[in-house]
Amino acid sequence: MKRDLELLEVILSKVEQQPQGAPFITNKDFPNRDPALVAAHIQLLCDKHYIMAAQNGDDKWSISRITFDGYDYLELLRESTLT
């Protein structure tokens, strides 16, 4: 698998857009993407502690929130797409 920076930004942006106290975001919230690929990228974001998420089975994740480091990384991704 190749790391897809656009997909990482999409995942982080979707988490950021959720209102406080809203239900969890899952990999099912990305219907036009391969669930296994979304799950792998959610795992990458967890590995770096950019999001708080729990695995609920094969390729199934629930994302509860973005972390401080996650916000910094999202800002970096957005800045890199502007240049």
Buried (B, 14 or more C-beta within 10 A) or exposed (E): EEEBEEBBBBBBEBBEEBEEEEEBBBBEBBEEBEBEBBBBBBBBBBEEEBBBBEEEEEBBBBBBBBBEEBBEBBEEBEEEEEE
